[in-house]
Amino acid sequence: MSKRLMAILAALTLMIGLLAGCGQAKSGSGNSGPAKKTILKFAAQADNTPATKALISAYNKQSKKYKVEWTQMTNDSAQMHDQLLTSLSSGSSEYDVISMDVVWAGEFAGGGYLQPLDSLMMKAGLNKDQFNAGSMASGNVEGKQFTLPFFPDVGLLYFRKDIVSSADAAKLVSGNYTYKDLGTMAAKYAGKGGTTTGFVYQSKQYEGLTVNLTEFSNSYKDIKGGLQTMHNFTTASSSPKDLLNYMEAETATSFIQGSSVFARNWPYQYGTIKAKGDGVKINVSQVGIAPLPNGGSVGGWLLGINKNSKNSAGAWDFVKYVSGPEGQKILSTEGGYLPGYNALLKDTGVQKANPLLTDAGFQKALSTTIARPVSPKYSKVSDTIQIAAHKYLSTGTGLDNAVKTIQSAIGK
């Protein structure tokens, strides 16, 4: 056989092999089904409304590349903070996207645990003015944006408008009342309409206590008076005996089950009542909303991307969806959360599903917000406030020492 013929046969053999390989690859690809989605881990607090579950389900349904799995964290803010900090500071990539209280953003960003979002926002055509100003400011550190809104928050007073007189209700909604007035109403109405207690709020030794003392003390302008007023509620016959163990969940449970006439809580409580889930024994027609006497603390939760995430592109895709119009609309309509995407505040669909946005008392609350202490070492400041305040509230002694300790912590 000539060398030329041998070369031709070899070339034909190679070509046949390549064609067969291509056919097999094509056949195998056709049998493998759709590409497997990349898993994104989302660390966020538990949600007793259907909103977060619906949000994740909607995202997963529309995404061709990613699937979000929700790691449900505790509703105890201090515990959640410590769990996240332990994970982030170790350089772990176990979470891709994290939910964080507005007061943690500075600490986490300053520690180098979060990925800056400025360039990502620019490429996506997003600007800060599209989002809730307070939320954006809370996540802006040294001129860089590290977060987008999960949901903004503001402290509110809930009351049973089917129990409270129309005159008292009007007084509450106007905001022209004091905590002393609220105490008088709590004693007056406790026990009516199937209730057992008057006013409930967050009084356990955790972040919620710092939030409430901020409100009772009028942003620490009157620490002594604020602590005394809180102690009056602690010892009032119309208050539950275990008030010093109340967090958001206990407060919400008391109100939605019809046990309390008044409750200080966040907007999500309205969503819980609206959703009419297990344990909800009242309906929205029985619920009134009012601003708190000295204004409600600005709160809320933010979304950030773990700097060590191995799926940062997917993490940004999810954050962008949640903070954008689609995700924020789900959170607002399904859970009663405030939309952090500003255009939705005037969206008729959102307003229809979330009457809070057009409620006079709620609008008044939005215009009278106050802030917690601002500090780069906020966690330490808050811990000091909680310990000093709770010790006084538990014993009724050491008021002056508590005031001095808190003044020192906040730099006054």
C-alpha positions as CSV (number, residue, x, y, z in Angstrom):
1,M,0.0,0.0,0.0
2,S,1.4,3.4,-1.0
3,K,2.1,6.0,1.6
4,R,-0.5,8.3,0.0
5,L,-3.2,5.7,0.3
6,M,-2.3,5.0,3.9
7,A,-2.5,8.7,4.7
8,I,-6.0,8.9,3.1
9,L,-7.3,5.9,5.0
10,A,-5.9,7.4,8.3
11,A,-7.6,10.7,7.6
12,L,-10.9,9.0,6.9
13,T,-10.6,6.9,10.1
14,L,-10.0,10.0,12.1
15,M,-12.9,11.9,10.5
16,I,-15.3,9.0,11.2
17,G,-14.2,8.9,14.8
18,L,-14.7,12.6,15.2
19,L,-18.1,12.5,13.7
20,A,-19.1,9.6,16.0
21,G,-17.8,11.5,19.0
22,C,-19.9,14.5,18.0
23,G,-22.9,12.4,17.6
24,Q,-22.5,10.8,21.0
25,A,-21.9,14.2,22.7
26,K,-25.0,15.6,21.0
27,S,-27.0,12.5,22.0
28,G,-25.7,12.7,25.6
29,S,-26.5,16.4,25.9
30,G,-30.0,15.8,24.7
31,N,-30.6,13.1,27.3
32,S,-29.2,15.1,30.3
33,G,-32.2,17.4,30.6
34,P,-31.9,21.1,31.7
35,A,-28.7,22.4,33.2
36,K,-28.5,22.1,36.9
37,K,-29.0,25.4,38.7
38,T,-26.3,26.9,41.0
39,I,-27.4,26.9,44.6
40,L,-27.3,30.3,46.4
41,K,-27.4,30.3,50.2
42,F,-29.5,33.1,51.7
43,A,-29.2,33.7,55.5
44,A,-32.3,35.6,56.7
45,Q,-34.4,35.7,59.8
46,A,-37.5,33.5,60.2
47,D,-40.7,35.1,58.8
48,N,-44.1,34.4,60.3
49,T,-45.7,35.9,57.2
50,P,-45.7,34.1,53.8
51,A,-43.6,36.8,52.2
52,T,-40.1,35.5,52.3
53,K,-41.1,32.0,51.1
54,A,-43.2,33.5,48.3
55,L,-40.3,35.8,47.3
56,I,-37.8,33.0,47.1
57,S,-40.2,30.8,45.2
58,A,-40.9,33.5,42.6
59,Y,-37.2,34.1,42.1
60,N,-36.4,30.5,41.7
61,K,-39.2,30.1,39.2
62,Q,-38.0,32.9,36.9
63,S,-34.2,32.2,37.2
64,K,-32.7,29.8,34.7
65,K,-29.3,29.8,36.4
66,Y,-29.8,30.0,40.2
67,K,-31.8,28.4,43.0
68,V,-31.9,30.1,46.3
69,E,-32.0,28.1,49.5
70,W,-33.1,29.9,52.7
71,T,-31.2,29.3,55.9
72,Q,-33.6,30.5,58.5
73,M,-31.9,32.3,61.3
74,T,-33.2,33.2,64.8
75,N,-35.5,36.2,65.3
76,D,-33.3,37.3,68.2
77,S,-31.3,40.1,66.6
78,A,-28.3,39.8,69.0
79,Q,-27.9,36.0,68.4
80,M,-28.3,36.4,64.7
81,H,-25.7,39.1,64.6
82,D,-23.2,36.9,66.5
83,Q,-23.9,33.9,64.3
84,L,-23.3,35.9,61.1
85,L,-20.2,37.7,62.5
86,T,-18.7,34.4,63.5
87,S,-19.2,33.0,60.0
88,L,-18.1,36.2,58.1
89,S,-15.0,36.8,60.2
90,S,-13.8,33.3,59.7
91,G,-13.8,33.9,55.9
92,S,-16.5,31.3,55.4
93,S,-18.4,31.2,52.1
94,E,-21.4,29.2,53.6
95,Y,-23.7,32.2,52.9
96,D,-23.8,34.1,49.6
97,V,-26.4,36.7,50.6
98,I,-27.1,37.9,54.1
99,S,-29.9,39.8,55.7
100,M,-28.7,42.3,58.3
101,D,-30.2,44.8,60.7
102,V,-29.5,48.4,59.6
103,V,-27.2,48.9,62.5
104,W,-24.9,46.0,61.5
105,A,-24.1,47.3,58.0
106,G,-21.3,49.7,59.1
107,E,-19.6,47.0,61.3
108,F,-19.8,44.3,58.6
109,A,-18.7,46.6,55.8
110,G,-15.9,48.1,58.0
111,G,-14.7,44.6,58.8
112,G,-14.3,43.9,55.1
113,Y,-17.0,41.2,55.0
114,L,-19.2,42.7,52.4
115,Q,-18.8,43.2,48.6
116,P,-19.2,46.8,47.4
117,L,-22.2,47.2,45.1
118,D,-21.5,50.6,43.4
119,S,-20.1,49.2,40.1
120,L,-22.8,46.5,40.0
121,M,-25.5,49.1,40.5
122,M,-24.0,51.3,37.8
123,K,-23.9,48.4,35.3
124,A,-27.5,47.5,36.1
125,G,-28.6,51.2,35.6
126,L,-29.6,51.5,39.3
127,N,-29.2,54.7,41.4
128,K,-29.6,55.3,45.1
129,D,-32.6,57.6,44.7
130,Q,-34.7,54.7,43.6
131,F,-34.5,53.1,47.0
132,N,-35.5,54.1,50.6
133,A,-33.1,56.9,51.7
134,G,-32.7,55.6,55.3
135,S,-31.9,52.1,54.2
136,M,-29.4,53.3,51.6
137,A,-27.7,55.7,54.1
138,S,-27.4,52.8,56.7
139,G,-25.5,50.7,54.2
140,N,-23.2,53.5,52.9
141,V,-19.8,53.4,54.5
142,E,-17.1,55.9,53.6
143,G,-18.8,56.7,50.4
144,K,-19.3,53.2,49.2
145,Q,-22.6,51.4,49.0
146,F,-22.6,47.9,50.5
147,T,-26.3,47.1,50.8
148,L,-29.7,47.4,49.2
149,P,-33.0,47.4,51.1
150,F,-34.6,44.1,52.2
151,F,-37.4,46.1,53.9
152,P,-37.4,49.4,55.8
153,D,-39.1,49.6,59.2
154,V,-40.5,52.1,61.6
155,G,-41.8,51.5,65.1
156,L,-45.6,51.7,65.4
157,L,-48.3,51.6,68.0
158,Y,-51.1,49.1,67.2
159,F,-54.4,49.4,69.0
160,R,-57.8,47.7,69.0
161,K,-60.0,50.3,67.4
162,D,-63.0,48.1,68.1
163,I,-62.3,48.6,71.8
164,V,-60.8,52.0,72.1
165,S,-63.2,55.0,72.0
166,S,-63.3,57.1,68.8
167,A,-62.0,60.1,70.8
168,D,-59.1,58.2,72.2
169,A,-58.4,56.7,68.8
170,A,-58.3,60.1,67.2
171,K,-55.9,61.3,69.9
172,L,-53.6,58.4,69.2
173,V,-53.6,58.8,65.4
174,S,-52.8,62.4,65.7
175,G,-49.7,61.6,67.8
176,N,-50.7,64.2,70.3
177,Y,-50.4,62.0,73.4
178,T,-47.8,60.9,75.9
179,Y,-46.7,57.5,77.3
180,K,-48.5,58.5,80.5
181,D,-51.7,58.9,78.4
182,L,-51.0,55.5,76.9
183,G,-50.6,54.0,80.4
184,T,-53.9,55.5,81.4
185,M,-55.6,54.0,78.3
186,A,-54.0,50.6,78.9
187,A,-55.4,50.4,82.4
188,K,-58.8,51.7,81.1
189,Y,-59.3,49.2,78.3
190,A,-57.4,46.1,79.5
191,G,-59.9,43.3,79.9
192,K,-62.4,44.6,77.4
193,G,-63.3,42.8,74.2
194,G,-61.8,39.6,75.4
195,T,-58.4,41.1,76.1
196,T,-56.3,40.4,79.3
197,T,-53.6,43.0,79.1
198,G,-53.1,46.6,78.1
199,F,-49.8,47.6,76.5
200,V,-47.0,45.2,75.4
201,Y,-43.7,46.0,73.8
202,Q,-40.1,44.6,73.5
203,S,-38.5,44.6,77.0
204,K,-36.2,41.6,77.0
205,Q,-32.4,42.2,77.2
206,Y,-31.6,42.3,73.5
207,E,-31.5,44.8,70.6
208,G,-35.2,45.4,70.9
209,L,-34.7,47.0,74.3
210,T,-32.3,49.5,72.9
211,V,-34.8,50.3,70.2
212,N,-37.6,50.9,72.8
213,L,-35.5,52.9,75.2
214,T,-34.6,55.1,72.2
215,E,-38.3,55.8,71.8
216,F,-39.2,56.1,75.5
217,S,-36.3,58.5,76.2
218,N,-37.0,60.6,73.0
219,S,-33.6,59.7,71.5
220,Y,-31.9,59.8,74.9
221,K,-32.9,63.3,75.6
222,D,-34.6,62.1,78.8
223,I,-33.0,58.8,79.8
224,K,-34.2,58.9,83.4
225,G,-37.8,59.7,82.5
226,G,-37.8,57.1,79.8
227,L,-36.5,54.4,82.1
228,Q,-39.0,55.3,84.8
229,T,-41.9,55.2,82.3
230,M,-40.8,51.8,81.1
231,H,-40.7,50.6,84.7
232,N,-44.2,51.9,85.3
233,F,-45.4,49.6,82.5
234,T,-43.3,46.7,83.8
235,T,-45.1,46.9,87.2
236,A,-48.6,47.9,85.9
237,S,-51.4,45.6,86.8
238,S,-52.5,45.8,83.2
239,S,-49.2,44.5,81.9
240,P,-48.3,40.8,81.5
241,K,-46.2,39.5,84.3
242,D,-43.4,38.3,81.9
243,L,-43.2,41.6,80.0
244,L,-39.4,41.6,80.6
245,N,-39.1,38.5,78.4
246,Y,-41.0,40.0,75.5
247,M,-39.4,40.3,72.0
248,E,-41.2,41.0,68.7
249,A,-42.6,37.5,68.5
250,E,-44.2,37.6,71.9
251,T,-45.5,41.0,71.3
252,A,-47.1,40.0,68.0
253,T,-48.6,36.8,69.5
254,S,-50.2,38.7,72.3
255,F,-51.8,41.2,69.9
256,I,-52.9,38.9,67.1
257,Q,-54.4,36.4,69.5
258,G,-56.5,39.2,71.0
259,S,-54.9,39.3,74.4
260,S,-53.6,42.9,74.4
261,V,-55.3,46.2,73.5
262,F,-52.1,48.0,72.6
263,A,-48.8,46.8,71.1
264,R,-45.6,48.5,70.0
265,N,-44.2,46.6,67.0
266,W,-43.0,46.8,63.4
267,P,-45.1,46.9,60.2
268,Y,-44.8,43.1,59.7
269,Q,-47.3,42.6,62.5
270,Y,-50.0,44.0,60.2
271,G,-49.0,41.6,57.5
272,T,-49.3,38.7,60.0
273,I,-52.9,39.8,60.8
274,K,-53.7,40.3,57.2
275,A,-52.4,36.9,56.2
276,K,-54.8,35.4,58.8
277,G,-52.4,32.5,59.6
278,D,-52.5,30.1,62.5
279,G,-53.1,31.8,65.8
280,V,-54.5,35.0,64.4
281,K,-57.8,35.7,66.1
282,I,-58.4,39.3,65.1
283,N,-58.8,40.9,61.6
284,V,-57.5,44.1,60.1
285,S,-60.8,45.8,60.5
286,Q,-60.2,45.7,64.3
287,V,-56.7,47.2,64.1
288,G,-55.7,50.9,64.3
289,I,-52.2,52.3,63.7
290,A,-50.7,55.3,65.4
291,P,-47.3,57.0,65.8
292,L,-45.5,56.5,69.1
293,P,-45.5,59.4,71.5
294,N,-41.9,60.5,70.8
295,G,-41.6,59.0,67.4
296,G,-40.8,55.5,66.2
297,S,-37.3,54.2,65.8
298,V,-36.1,53.7,62.2
299,G,-35.3,50.1,61.6
300,G,-35.4,47.6,58.9
301,W,-33.2,45.1,57.2
302,L,-30.7,45.2,54.4
303,L,-29.2,42.8,51.9
304,G,-25.5,42.3,51.4
305,I,-23.2,40.0,49.5
306,N,-20.6,38.0,51.4
307,K,-17.2,39.1,50.0
308,N,-16.1,35.4,50.1
309,S,-19.1,34.1,48.2
310,K,-18.1,31.7,45.5
311,N,-21.2,32.7,43.6
312,S,-21.1,36.5,43.7
313,A,-22.7,36.9,40.3
314,G,-25.7,34.9,41.4
315,A,-25.8,36.6,44.7
316,W,-26.0,40.0,43.0
317,D,-28.7,38.7,40.7
318,F,-30.8,37.7,43.7
319,V,-30.1,40.9,45.7
320,K,-31.1,43.0,42.6
321,Y,-34.3,41.0,42.3
322,V,-35.3,41.2,45.9
323,S,-34.6,44.9,46.2
324,G,-36.1,45.8,42.9
325,P,-39.8,46.3,42.0
326,E,-40.7,42.6,41.6
327,G,-39.2,41.4,44.9
328,Q,-40.3,44.4,46.9
329,K,-43.9,44.1,45.6
330,I,-44.0,40.5,46.8
331,L,-42.7,41.5,50.3
332,S,-45.2,44.3,50.6
333,T,-48.3,42.5,49.3
334,E,-47.6,39.1,50.9
335,G,-46.1,40.3,54.2
336,G,-47.2,43.8,54.8
337,Y,-43.6,45.0,54.7
338,L,-42.7,48.5,53.7
339,P,-41.4,48.6,50.1
340,G,-37.8,49.8,49.9
341,Y,-38.2,50.6,46.2
342,N,-39.7,54.1,46.3
343,A,-41.9,53.9,43.2
344,L,-44.0,51.2,44.9
345,L,-45.2,53.5,47.6
346,K,-47.6,55.0,45.1
347,D,-48.3,51.8,43.2
348,T,-52.1,51.3,43.3
349,G,-51.7,47.5,43.5
350,V,-49.4,47.7,46.5
351,Q,-51.6,50.3,48.2
352,K,-54.6,48.1,47.7
353,A,-52.9,45.1,49.1
354,N,-51.2,47.1,51.9
355,P,-53.6,49.6,53.3
356,L,-50.9,50.7,55.8
357,L,-49.4,52.9,53.1
358,T,-52.5,55.1,53.0
359,D,-53.3,54.9,56.7
360,A,-53.3,58.3,58.4
361,G,-51.6,57.0,61.6
362,F,-49.0,55.2,59.6
363,Q,-48.2,58.2,57.5
364,K,-47.8,60.3,60.7
365,A,-45.5,57.7,62.0
366,L,-43.3,57.9,58.9
367,S,-43.0,61.6,59.4
368,T,-41.9,61.4,63.0
369,T,-39.1,58.8,63.0
370,I,-36.1,58.9,65.3
371,A,-32.7,57.1,65.1
372,R,-30.8,54.8,67.4
373,P,-27.4,55.9,68.6
374,V,-24.9,56.1,65.8
375,S,-21.5,54.5,66.5
376,P,-18.8,52.5,64.8
377,K,-18.9,50.3,67.8
378,Y,-22.7,50.1,67.9
379,S,-22.9,46.5,69.2
380,K,-20.9,47.3,72.3
381,V,-22.9,50.5,72.8
382,S,-26.2,48.6,72.5
383,D,-25.1,45.8,74.8
384,T,-24.2,48.4,77.5
385,I,-27.6,50.0,77.1
386,Q,-29.5,46.7,77.2
387,I,-27.7,45.5,80.4
388,A,-28.1,48.7,82.3
389,A,-31.7,49.2,81.3
390,H,-32.8,45.7,82.0
391,K,-31.1,45.5,85.4
392,Y,-33.0,48.6,86.4
393,L,-36.3,47.4,85.0
394,S,-35.9,44.0,86.7
395,T,-35.2,45.4,90.1
396,G,-36.5,48.9,90.2
397,T,-33.3,50.0,91.8
398,G,-30.1,51.7,90.6
399,L,-31.8,54.2,88.4
400,D,-29.1,56.9,88.6
401,N,-26.3,54.3,87.9
402,A,-28.2,53.1,84.9
403,V,-28.6,56.6,83.6
404,K,-24.9,57.4,84.0
405,T,-23.9,54.1,82.3
406,I,-26.1,54.8,79.3
407,Q,-25.0,58.4,79.0
408,S,-21.4,57.2,79.0
409,A,-22.1,54.6,76.4
410,I,-23.7,57.0,73.9
411,G,-21.1,59.7,74.6
412,K,-23.3,62.2,76.5
